[in-house]
Amino acid sequence: MDVLSRLANSIVVPVVVIDDAKDAVPTAKAMAAGGIDVMEITFRTAAAPDAIKAVSENCPDVLVGAGTILNLEQCKLAVSMGAKFIVSPGFDAQVVGWCIENGIAVTPGCVTPTEITAAVNMGLKVVKFFPANVYGGLNAMKNLSAPFVGVKFLPTGGVNAGNIKEYVDAPFIHAVGGSWVCPKADIAAGNFEKITALCAEARKAAKGE
């Protein structure tokens, strides 16, 4: 199964903020136990590169990627540490181009027709839609999907256990992103059983169970 298929299969792509790299592997294992075997570790903290490396080396069943990638330097560092996919809040042609050249899955943030056009013209079929709740949510993506046939969205921002089914049932949604399944405070406090429970709950809610 390729990387984008893994993301779709997971339904939820957790946005994981790690302040201490030692928490990365327990977090990955906790999420996998709850049925989610992918994780997007954000580059918002200094621990991110080492956290990605730890998961990549110790959790072979978990697909780890890097999020909040703002430039090519961060992108290359993340991949060198073992990131298998790159997520960015906006569209950066340099980052996208490098990922395509090197066979790395990339989902840049695209919320306008101009940004989506740029992504499509570089061969992308899946783009991040962030922050989804600010830029019109499902209604916006539905309208954008009409002219951009075949493009799917990975919305992040405002998605939660209460509305996840509404999102994933839409044909133009690839998967959803969010941090509600792995709260930063619970990671720091070592509440890994809670993270497992939140992941399992999100998967059930997505399936309407």
ROSE-4610 file (N, C-alpha, C; in Angstrom, 1 decimal, always signed):
// ROSE-4610
residu = [M/M/M/D/D/D/V/V/V/L/L/L/S/S/S/R/R/R/L/L/L/A/A/A/N/N/N/S/S/S/I/I/I/V/V/V/V/V/V/P/P/P/V/V/V/V/V/V/V/V/V/I/I/I/D/D/D/D/D/D/A/A/A/K/K/K/D/D/D/A/A/A/V/V/V/P/P/P/T/T/T/A/A/A/K/K/K/A/A/A/M/M/M/A/A/A/A/A/A/G/G/G/G/G/G/I/I/I/D/D/D/V/V/V/M/M/M/E/E/E/I/I/I/T/T/T/F/F/F/R/R/R/T/T/T/A/A/A/A/A/A/A/A/A/P/P/P/D/D/D/A/A/A/I/I/I/K/K/K/A/A/A/V/V/V/S/S/S/E/E/E/N/N/N/C/C/C/P/P/P/D/D/D/V/V/V/L/L/L/V/V/V/G/G/G/A/A/A/G/G/G/T/T/T/I/I/I/L/L/L/N/N/N/L/L/L/E/E/E/Q/Q/Q/C/C/C/K/K/K/L/L/L/A/A/A/V/V/V/S/S/S/M/M/M/G/G/G/A/A/A/K/K/K/F/F/F/I/I/I/V/V/V/S/S/S/P/P/P/G/G/G/F/F/F/D/D/D/A/A/A/Q/Q/Q/V/V/V/V/V/V/G/G/G/W/W/W/C/C/C/I/I/I/E/E/E/N/N/N/G/G/G/I/I/I/A/A/A/V/V/V/T/T/T/P/P/P/G/G/G/C/C/C/V/V/V/T/T/T/P/P/P/T/T/T/E/E/E/I/I/I/T/T/T/A/A/A/A/A/A/V/V/V/N/N/N/M/M/M/G/G/G/L/L/L/K/K/K/V/V/V/V/V/V/K/K/K/F/F/F/F/F/F/P/P/P/A/A/A/N/N/N/V/V/V/Y/Y/Y/G/G/G/G/G/G/L/L/L/N/N/N/A/A/A/M/M/M/K/K/K/N/N/N/L/L/L/S/S/S/A/A/A/P/P/P/F/F/F/V/V/V/G/G/G/V/V/V/K/K/K/F/F/F/L/L/L/P/P/P/T/T/T/G/G/G/G/G/G/V/V/V/N/N/N/A/A/A/G/G/G/N/N/N/I/I/I/K/K/K/E/E/E/Y/Y/Y/V/V/V/D/D/D/A/A/A/P/P/P/F/F/F/I/I/I/H/H/H/A/A/A/V/V/V/G/G/G/G/G/G/S/S/S/W/W/W/V/V/V/C/C/C/P/P/P/K/K/K/A/A/A/D/D/D/I/I/I/A/A/A/A/A/A/G/G/G/N/N/N/F/F/F/E/E/E/K/K/K/I/I/I/T/T/T/A/A/A/L/L/L/C/C/C/A/A/A/E/E/E/A/A/A/R/R/R/K/K/K/A/A/A/A/A/A/K/K/K/G/G/G/E/E/E]
num = [1/1/1/2/2/2/3/3/3/4/4/4/5/5/5/6/6/6/7/7/7/8/8/8/9/9/9/10/10/10/11/11/11/12/12/12/13/13/13/14/14/14/15/15/15/16/16/16/17/17/17/18/18/18/19/19/19/20/20/20/21/21/21/22/22/22/23/23/23/24/24/24/25/25/25/26/26/26/27/27/27/28/28/28/29/29/29/30/30/30/31/31/31/32/32/32/33/33/33/34/34/34/35/35/35/36/36/36/37/37/37/38/38/38/39/39/39/40/40/40/41/41/41/42/42/42/43/43/43/44/44/44/45/45/45/46/46/46/47/47/47/48/48/48/49/49/49/50/50/50/51/51/51/52/52/52/53/53/53/54/54/54/55/55/55/56/56/56/57/57/57/58/58/58/59/59/59/60/60/60/61/61/61/62/62/62/63/63/63/64/64/64/65/65/65/66/66/66/67/67/67/68/68/68/69/69/69/70/70/70/71/71/71/72/72/72/73/73/73/74/74/74/75/75/75/76/76/76/77/77/77/78/78/78/79/79/79/80/80/80/81/81/81/82/82/82/83/83/83/84/84/84/85/85/85/86/86/86/87/87/87/88/88/88/89/89/89/90/90/90/91/91/91/92/92/92/93/93/93/94/94/94/95/95/95/96/96/96/97/97/97/98/98/98/99/99/99/100/100/100/101/101/101/102/102/102/103/103/103/104/104/104/105/105/105/106/106/106/107/107/107/108/108/108/109/109/109/110/110/110/111/111/111/112/112/112/113/113/113/114/114/114/115/115/115/116/116/116/117/117/117/118/118/118/119/119/119/120/120/120/121/121/121/122/122/122/123/123/123/124/124/124/125/125/125/126/126/126/127/127/127/128/128/128/129/129/129/130/130/130/131/131/131/132/132/132/133/133/133/134/134/134/135/135/135/136/136/136/137/137/137/138/138/138/139/139/139/140/140/140/141/141/141/142/142/142/143/143/143/144/144/144/145/145/145/146/146/146/147/147/147/148/148/148/149/149/149/150/150/150/151/151/151/152/152/152/153/153/153/154/154/154/155/155/155/156/156/156/157/157/157/158/158/158/159/159/159/160/160/160/161/161/161/162/162/162/163/163/163/164/164/164/165/165/165/166/166/166/167/167/167/168/168/168/169/169/169/170/170/170/171/171/171/172/172/172/173/173/173/174/174/174/175/175/175/176/176/176/177/177/177/178/178/178/179/179/179/180/180/180/181/181/181/182/182/182/183/183/183/184/184/184/185/185/185/186/186/186/187/187/187/188/188/188/189/189/189/190/190/190/191/191/191/192/192/192/193/193/193/194/194/194/195/195/195/196/196/196/197/197/197/198/198/198/199/199/199/200/200/200/201/201/201/202/202/202/203/203/203/204/204/204/205/205/205/206/206/206/207/207/207/208/208/208/209/209/209]
x = [+0.8/+0.0/+0.9/+0.6/+1.5/+1.1/+1.9/+1.8/+0.4/-0.1/-1.4/-2.5/-2.4/-3.4/-3.4/-2.2/-2.1/-2.8/-2.7/-3.3/-4.8/-5.3/-6.8/-7.3/-6.5/-6.9/-7.0/-6.1/-6.1/-7.3/-7.9/-9.0/-8.5/-7.9/-7.4/-5.8/-5.3/-3.9/-3.6/-3.1/-2.9/-1.8/-2.1/-1.1/-0.5/+0.7/+1.4/+2.5/+2.3/+3.3/+4.1/+5.4/+6.2/+7.2/+7.2/+8.1/+9.4/+9.3/+10.5/+10.5/+11.6/+11.7/+11.4/+11.7/+11.4/+10.0/+9.1/+7.6/+7.1/+8.0/+7.5/+7.1/+8.0/+7.7/+6.5/+6.3/+5.1/+3.9/+4.0/+2.8/+2.4/+3.4/+3.2/+2.5/+3.0/+2.5/+1.1/+0.8/-0.5/-1.5/-1.2/-2.1/-2.3/-1.3/-1.4/-2.3/-2.3/-3.1/-4.6/-4.8/-6.2/-6.6/-5.8/-6.2/-5.7/-4.9/-4.3/-2.8/-2.4/-1.0/-0.2/-0.7/+0.1/+0.2/+1.2/+1.3/+2.1/+1.7/+2.3/+3.0/+4.3/+5.0/+5.3/+4.8/+5.0/+6.4/+6.8/+8.1/+8.0/+7.0/+6.8/+7.7/+8.3/+9.2/+10.6/+11.6/+13.0/+13.2/+12.2/+12.4/+11.9/+11.2/+10.6/+11.6/+12.7/+13.6/+13.9/+14.3/+14.7/+13.5/+12.3/+11.1/+10.7/+10.9/+10.6/+11.6/+12.9/+13.9/+13.6/+13.1/+12.8/+11.7/+10.6/+9.5/+9.9/+10.6/+11.1/+11.9/+12.7/+13.7/+13.0/+12.1/+11.5/+10.1/+9.4/+8.0/+7.8/+8.3/+8.2/+6.8/+5.8/+4.4/+3.7/+4.4/+3.8/+4.4/+3.5/+4.0/+4.2/+5.4/+5.6/+6.0/+5.4/+5.7/+5.9/+6.3/+6.6/+5.6/+5.1/+4.1/+4.7/+4.0/+4.4/+5.8/+5.9/+7.2/+7.1/+7.9/+7.8/+8.9/+9.9/+10.9/+11.7/+12.5/+13.2/+14.2/+14.8/+15.8/+15.1/+13.9/+13.2/+12.8/+12.3/+11.9/+13.0/+14.1/+15.3/+15.7/+15.7/+16.0/+15.0/+13.8/+12.7/+12.9/+13.1/+13.2/+14.5/+15.6/+16.8/+16.6/+15.7/+15.4/+14.4/+13.8/+12.9/+11.5/+11.2/+9.8/+9.5/+8.3/+7.8/+6.9/+6.4/+5.5/+5.7/+5.4/+5.6/+4.3/+3.9/+2.7/+3.1/+2.6/+2.9/+1.6/+1.7/+0.4/+0.1/+1.1/+0.9/+1.5/+1.4/+2.0/+3.4/+4.4/+5.8/+6.3/+6.4/+6.8/+8.2/+9.1/+10.4/+10.3/+9.5/+9.3/+8.6/+7.5/+6.7/+7.6/+8.3/+9.2/+10.2/+10.8/+11.9/+11.3/+10.1/+9.4/+9.1/+8.6/+8.2/+9.4/+10.5/+11.8/+12.3/+12.1/+12.7/+11.7/+10.5/+9.5/+8.9/+8.8/+8.3/+6.8/+5.9/+4.5/+4.4/+3.7/+3.6/+2.2/+1.7/+0.4/+0.5/+0.6/+0.7/-0.6/-0.6/-1.9/-2.3/-3.5/-4.1/-5.6/-5.9/-7.3/-8.0/-7.2/-7.7/-7.6/-8.4/-8.3/-6.9/-6.3/-4.9/-3.9/-4.0/-3.1/-3.3/-4.6/-4.9/-4.5/-4.6/-4.2/-2.7/-1.9/-0.5/-0.1/-0.8/-0.6/-0.9/-2.1/-2.5/-1.5/-1.0/-0.1/+1.3/+1.5/+2.7/+2.5/+1.2/+0.9/+0.3/-0.1/-0.6/-2.1/-2.6/-4.0/-4.7/-3.8/-4.3/-3.6/-4.4/-3.9/-4.5/-3.7/-4.2/-5.1/-6.1/-7.0/-7.0/-6.3/-6.0/-6.0/-6.6/-7.5/-8.9/-9.4/-10.6/-11.8/-11.9/-13.0/-13.0/-11.9/-11.8/-12.1/-11.7/-11.9/-13.1/-14.1/-15.4/-15.7/-14.8/-15.1/-15.6/-16.5/-17.0/-17.6/-18.4/-19.0/-18.0/-16.9/-15.9/-15.2/-14.9/-14.2/-15.1/-16.4/-17.4/-17.4/-17.5/-17.5/-16.2/-15.0/-13.7/-13.6/-14.2/-14.0/-14.7/-15.7/-16.4/-15.4/-14.7/-13.8/-12.5/-12.1/-10.9/-11.2/-11.7/-12.1/-11.0/-11.2/-10.1/-9.3/-9.3/-8.5/-9.3/-8.5/-9.1/-8.4/-9.1/-8.7/-8.4/-7.4/-7.1/-7.3/-8.5/-8.8/-8.3/-7.8/-7.3/-7.7/-8.2/-8.7/-10.2/-10.7/-12.1/-12.7/-11.9/-12.5/-12.3/-13.3/-13.3/-14.2/-14.3/-15.0/-16.5/-17.0/-18.4/-18.8/-17.9/-18.2/-17.4/-16.6/-15.7/-16.4/-17.5/-18.3/-18.8/-19.3/-19.7/-18.6/-17.4/-16.3/-15.9/-15.7/-15.1/-16.2/-17.4/-18.5/-18.5/-17.9/-17.9/-16.9/-17.3/-16.4/-15.1/-15.0/-13.8/-12.8/-13.1/-12.2/-11.3/-10.0/-9.1/-8.9/-8.8/-8.6/-8.8/-8.8/-8.8/-7.6/-7.2/-6.1/-6.6/-5.8/-6.2/-5.4/-5.4/-4.6/-5.5/-6.8/-7.7/-7.5/-6.9/-6.7/-5.4/-4.6/-3.3/-2.9/-3.7/-3.5/-2.1/-1.5/-0.1/+0.1/-0.9/-0.8/-0.8/-1.6/-1.6/-0.3/+0.3/+1.6/+2.6/+2.7/+3.6/+3.4/+2.2/+1.9/+2.0/+2.2/+2.3/+1.0/-0.1/-1.4/-1.7/-0.9/-0.9/-2.2/-2.7/-4.0/-5.1/-5.1/-6.2/-6.0/-4.8/-4.5/-5.0/-4.8/-5.3/-6.8/-7.5/-8.9/-9.5/-8.8/-9.2/-9.1/-8.1/-7.9/-9.0/-9.2/-10.3/-11.6/-11.9/-13.2/-13.3/-12.2/-12.3/-12.6/-11.9/-12.1/-13.6/-14.1/-15.5/-16.5/-16.2/-17.1/-17.1/-15.9/-15.8/-16.6/-16.7/-17.5/-18.9/-19.3/-20.7/-21.0/-20.0/-20.3/-20.6]
y = [-1.2/+0.0/+1.3/+2.2/+3.4/+4.3/+5.4/+6.3/+7.0/+7.5/+8.2/+7.2/+6.0/+5.0/+4.7/+4.7/+4.4/+5.6/+6.8/+7.9/+7.8/+7.4/+7.3/+6.1/+5.0/+3.9/+4.1/+5.0/+5.4/+6.2/+6.9/+7.9/+9.2/+9.0/+10.2/+10.2/+11.4/+11.6/+12.5/+11.9/+12.7/+13.7/+15.0/+16.0/+16.0/+15.5/+15.2/+16.2/+16.9/+17.9/+17.2/+17.0/+16.3/+17.3/+17.5/+18.4/+17.7/+16.4/+15.6/+14.3/+14.1/+13.0/+11.6/+11.5/+10.2/+9.8/+10.8/+10.5/+10.0/+10.1/+9.8/+8.3/+7.4/+6.0/+5.5/+5.9/+5.5/+6.1/+7.3/+7.9/+7.1/+6.8/+6.0/+4.7/+4.0/+2.7/+2.8/+3.9/+4.1/+4.4/+5.1/+5.4/+4.1/+3.4/+2.1/+1.2/+1.1/+0.3/+0.7/+2.0/+2.5/+2.4/+1.8/+1.6/+2.6/+3.6/+4.6/+4.4/+4.0/+3.6/+4.6/+5.9/+6.9/+8.1/+8.9/+10.1/+11.2/+12.4/+13.5/+14.3/+14.2/+14.9/+16.3/+17.3/+18.7/+19.2/+20.1/+20.7/+22.0/+22.0/+23.2/+23.2/+22.0/+21.9/+21.5/+21.8/+21.4/+19.9/+19.2/+17.7/+17.0/+17.7/+17.0/+16.1/+16.5/+15.6/+14.3/+14.5/+13.3/+12.4/+13.0/+12.2/+11.4/+12.0/+11.3/+10.1/+10.4/+9.3/+8.2/+8.5/+7.4/+6.5/+7.2/+6.4/+5.6/+6.2/+5.5/+4.3/+4.4/+3.3/+2.2/+2.6/+1.7/+1.2/+1.8/+1.5/+1.2/+0.1/-0.2/-0.3/-0.5/-0.7/+0.7/+1.7/+3.1/+3.9/+4.5/+5.4/+6.8/+7.3/+8.6/+9.6/+10.8/+11.9/+13.2/+14.2/+15.5/+16.6/+17.3/+18.4/+19.8/+20.8/+22.2/+22.4/+21.8/+22.1/+23.4/+24.3/+25.7/+26.0/+25.1/+25.4/+24.1/+24.2/+23.0/+22.4/+23.3/+22.8/+21.9/+22.3/+21.5/+20.2/+20.3/+19.1/+18.1/+18.5/+17.6/+17.0/+17.8/+17.2/+16.2/+16.5/+15.5/+14.2/+14.2/+13.0/+12.3/+13.0/+12.3/+11.6/+12.1/+11.4/+10.3/+10.1/+9.0/+9.3/+10.6/+11.0/+10.4/+9.7/+9.1/+10.0/+11.1/+12.0/+13.4/+14.4/+15.8/+16.5/+17.3/+18.1/+19.5/+20.5/+21.9/+22.7/+23.7/+24.5/+25.3/+25.6/+26.3/+25.7/+26.3/+25.7/+26.3/+25.5/+25.9/+25.1/+25.7/+25.0/+24.3/+24.8/+24.2/+22.9/+23.0/+21.8/+20.7/+21.1/+20.1/+19.5/+20.3/+19.9/+18.9/+19.2/+18.3/+17.0/+17.0/+15.8/+14.9/+15.5/+14.7/+14.1/+14.9/+14.4/+13.2/+13.2/+12.2/+11.1/+11.1/+10.1/+10.1/+11.3/+11.5/+12.1/+11.4/+11.9/+13.3/+14.2/+15.6/+16.1/+16.7/+17.3/+18.7/+19.7/+21.1/+21.7/+22.7/+23.4/+24.2/+24.0/+24.7/+25.0/+26.3/+26.6/+27.5/+28.0/+28.8/+28.1/+28.5/+27.9/+28.1/+29.2/+29.4/+28.4/+28.2/+27.3/+25.8/+25.5/+24.1/+23.9/+24.9/+24.8/+24.6/+25.3/+25.1/+23.7/+23.2/+21.8/+20.8/+21.0/+20.0/+20.1/+21.2/+21.4/+20.7/+20.4/+19.7/+18.2/+17.8/+16.4/+15.9/+16.8/+16.3/+16.1/+15.1/+14.7/+14.9/+15.1/+15.3/+16.5/+17.4/+18.6/+18.8/+19.4/+19.7/+21.0/+21.0/+22.2/+22.7/+23.8/+24.3/+25.8/+26.4/+25.7/+25.6/+24.4/+24.0/+24.8/+25.0/+25.7/+27.2/+27.7/+29.1/+29.4/+28.5/+28.7/+28.0/+27.8/+27.3/+25.9/+25.1/+23.7/+22.9/+22.0/+21.0/+21.8/+22.8/+23.5/+24.1/+24.7/+25.2/+24.1/+23.0/+21.9/+21.3/+21.2/+20.7/+21.6/+22.9/+23.8/+23.8/+23.6/+23.6/+22.3/+21.2/+19.9/+19.8/+20.8/+20.7/+21.0/+22.2/+22.4/+21.6/+21.1/+20.3/+18.8/+18.3/+16.9/+15.9/+15.1/+14.1/+14.5/+15.8/+16.3/+16.0/+15.5/+15.2/+16.0/+16.3/+17.2/+16.4/+16.9/+16.4/+17.6/+17.8/+19.0/+18.8/+19.9/+20.0/+21.3/+21.2/+22.5/+22.4/+22.1/+22.1/+20.7/+19.7/+18.3/+17.7/+17.0/+16.3/+15.0/+14.4/+13.1/+13.4/+14.6/+14.9/+15.1/+15.5/+15.8/+15.0/+14.1/+13.4/+12.6/+12.0/+11.1/+12.0/+13.2/+14.1/+14.4/+14.6/+14.9/+13.6/+12.5/+11.3/+10.8/+11.0/+10.5/+11.3/+12.5/+13.3/+12.7/+12.6/+11.9/+12.6/+13.9/+14.6/+14.7/+14.0/+13.9/+12.7/+12.9/+11.8/+11.2/+12.0/+11.7/+13.0/+12.9/+14.2/+14.2/+15.5/+15.6/+16.3/+16.1/+16.8/+16.3/+17.1/+16.8/+16.3/+16.3/+15.9/+14.4/+13.6/+12.2/+12.0/+13.0/+12.9/+14.3/+14.8/+16.1/+16.2/+17.4/+17.7/+17.4/+17.9/+17.7/+16.3/+15.4/+14.0/+13.3/+13.7/+13.2/+13.5/+14.8/+15.2/+14.6/+14.3/+13.7/+12.1/+11.6/+10.1/+9.4/+10.1/+9.5/+8.7/+7.7/+7.0/+6.1/+5.6/+4.8/+5.7/+7.0/+7.9/+8.2/+8.3/+8.5/+7.3/+6.1/+4.9/+4.9/+5.3/+5.4/+6.5/+7.6/+8.7/+8.3/+7.6/+7.1/+6.1/+5.1/+4.1/+4.8/+5.8/+6.5/+7.2/+7.8/+8.6/+7.6/+6.5/+5.5/+5.0/+4.8/+4.3/+5.4/+6.6/+7.8/+8.0/+7.8/+8.0/+6.9/+5.7/+4.7/+4.6/+5.6/+5.6/+4.5/+4.0/+2.9/+3.4]
z = [+0.0/+0.0/+0.0/-0.9/-1.0/+0.2/+0.3/+1.4/+1.5/+0.3/+0.3/+0.6/+0.2/+0.5/+2.0/+2.6/+4.0/+4.8/+4.4/+5.0/+4.9/+3.7/+3.6/+4.4/+4.5/+5.2/+6.7/+7.2/+8.6/+9.0/+8.0/+8.2/+8.9/+10.0/+10.8/+10.6/+10.3/+10.3/+11.5/+12.6/+13.8/+13.7/+14.1/+14.1/+15.5/+15.6/+16.9/+17.2/+18.4/+18.8/+20.0/+19.7/+20.7/+21.2/+22.5/+23.2/+23.6/+23.8/+24.3/+23.4/+22.7/+21.8/+22.4/+23.8/+24.4/+24.4/+24.2/+24.2/+22.8/+21.8/+20.4/+20.2/+20.7/+20.5/+21.3/+22.6/+23.3/+22.7/+22.2/+21.5/+20.3/+19.5/+18.2/+18.6/+19.6/+20.0/+20.5/+21.3/+21.8/+20.7/+19.7/+18.6/+17.8/+17.5/+16.8/+17.5/+18.8/+19.6/+19.5/+19.1/+18.9/+17.5/+16.6/+15.2/+14.2/+14.7/+13.8/+13.7/+12.5/+12.3/+11.5/+11.4/+10.8/+11.8/+11.7/+12.5/+11.8/+12.0/+11.4/+12.6/+12.7/+13.8/+13.3/+14.0/+13.5/+13.8/+12.9/+13.1/+14.0/+14.9/+15.7/+16.9/+17.2/+18.3/+17.9/+18.8/+18.5/+18.5/+19.2/+19.3/+18.1/+17.2/+16.0/+15.2/+14.8/+14.0/+14.8/+16.0/+16.8/+17.1/+17.2/+17.4/+16.2/+15.0/+13.7/+13.6/+13.9/+13.8/+14.8/+16.0/+17.0/+16.5/+16.0/+15.5/+14.2/+13.3/+12.1/+12.4/+13.4/+13.7/+14.7/+15.5/+16.5/+16.3/+15.3/+15.1/+13.6/+13.1/+11.7/+11.1/+12.0/+11.5/+11.5/+12.0/+12.0/+10.9/+10.1/+9.0/+9.5/+9.6/+10.2/+9.2/+9.3/+8.4/+9.2/+8.5/+9.1/+8.7/+9.7/+9.4/+9.7/+9.4/+9.5/+8.9/+7.7/+7.0/+6.2/+6.5/+5.9/+4.8/+4.8/+3.7/+3.4/+2.3/+1.8/+2.8/+3.6/+4.6/+5.6/+6.1/+7.1/+6.4/+5.2/+4.4/+4.3/+3.9/+3.7/+5.0/+6.1/+7.4/+7.9/+7.7/+8.1/+7.4/+6.1/+5.3/+5.7/+6.0/+6.4/+7.7/+8.5/+9.8/+9.7/+8.5/+8.3/+8.0/+7.8/+7.4/+6.1/+6.0/+4.7/+4.0/+4.6/+3.9/+4.5/+3.7/+4.1/+4.0/+5.1/+5.1/+5.4/+4.7/+4.9/+5.0/+5.8/+6.0/+4.7/+3.9/+2.7/+1.5/+0.3/-0.9/-1.2/-1.2/-1.5/-2.7/-3.8/-5.1/-4.9/-4.2/-3.9/-3.2/-2.1/-1.3/-2.1/-2.8/-3.5/-4.6/-5.3/-6.4/-6.0/-4.8/-4.3/-3.9/-3.2/-2.8/-4.0/-5.1/-6.3/-6.9/-7.0/-7.5/-6.7/-5.4/-4.6/-4.1/-4.7/-4.4/-3.0/-2.5/-1.2/-1.3/-0.7/-0.7/+0.0/-0.6/-0.1/-0.2/+0.9/+0.8/+1.3/+0.4/+0.8/+1.1/+1.9/+2.2/+1.1/+0.6/-0.5/-0.3/-0.2/+0.1/-0.9/-1.9/-3.0/-4.3/-5.3/-6.6/-7.2/-6.9/-7.5/-6.9/-5.6/-4.9/-5.4/-5.5/-5.9/-7.4/-8.2/-9.6/-9.6/-8.8/-8.7/-8.3/-7.4/-6.9/-8.0/-8.6/-9.7/-10.9/-11.2/-12.3/-12.0/-10.8/-10.4/-10.2/-10.5/-10.5/-9.2/-8.3/-7.0/-7.1/-6.4/-6.3/-4.9/-3.9/-2.5/-2.0/-1.4/-0.8/+0.6/+1.5/+2.8/+2.7/+3.6/+3.6/+5.0/+5.2/+6.6/+6.6/+7.7/+8.7/+8.1/+8.1/+7.4/+8.0/+9.3/+9.9/+9.6/+9.3/+8.9/+7.5/+6.6/+5.2/+4.6/+5.4/+4.9/+5.0/+5.6/+5.9/+4.7/+4.9/+3.9/+2.7/+3.0/+1.9/+0.9/+1.5/+0.6/-0.2/+0.4/-0.3/-1.4/-1.1/-2.0/-3.3/-3.1/-4.2/-5.0/-4.3/-5.0/-5.7/-5.2/-5.9/-7.2/-7.5/-8.8/-10.0/-9.9/-11.0/-11.0/-9.8/-9.7/-9.5/-10.6/-10.6/-10.2/-9.3/-8.9/-7.8/-7.4/-6.3/-5.0/-4.0/-2.7/-1.6/-0.6/+0.5/+1.8/+2.5/+3.8/+4.8/+5.3/+6.1/+7.5/+8.0/+9.4/+10.0/+11.2/+11.9/+12.0/+13.2/+13.4/+13.3/+12.9/+12.8/+14.1/+14.6/+15.9/+15.8/+17.0/+17.0/+16.7/+17.0/+16.8/+15.3/+14.5/+13.1/+12.1/+12.6/+11.7/+10.6/+11.0/+10.0/+8.8/+9.2/+8.1/+7.1/+7.7/+6.8/+5.9/+6.6/+5.8/+4.9/+5.1/+4.2/+2.8/+2.8/+1.6/+0.6/-0.7/-1.6/-2.0/-1.6/-2.0/-0.8/+0.3/+1.4/+1.4/+1.5/+1.4/+2.8/+3.8/+5.2/+6.0/+7.3/+8.1/+9.0/+9.3/+10.2/+11.5/+12.6/+13.8/+15.0/+16.0/+17.2/+18.4/+18.2/+19.3/+19.7/+18.9/+19.2/+20.0/+20.0/+20.8/+21.4/+22.3/+22.9/+23.5/+23.2/+23.6/+25.1/+25.9/+27.4/+27.8/+27.1/+27.5/+27.1/+25.9/+25.6/+26.6/+27.0/+28.0/+29.4/+29.7/+31.0/+31.0/+29.8/+29.7/+29.8/+29.4/+29.4/+28.1/+27.9/+26.6/+26.5/+27.6/+27.5/+27.0/+27.4/+26.9/+25.4/+25.0/+23.5/+22.7/+23.2/+22.6/+22.5/+23.6/+23.6/+22.7/+22.6/+21.7/+20.3/+19.9/+18.6/+18.2/+19.1/+18.8/+18.7/+19.5/+19.5/+18.1/+17.7/+16.4/+15.2/+15.2/+14.2/+14.2/+15.3/+15.5/+15.0/+15.4/+15.0/+13.5/+12.9/+11.5/+10.7/+11.3/+10.7/+11.1/+12.0/+12.5/+13.4/+14.1/+15.0/+16.4]
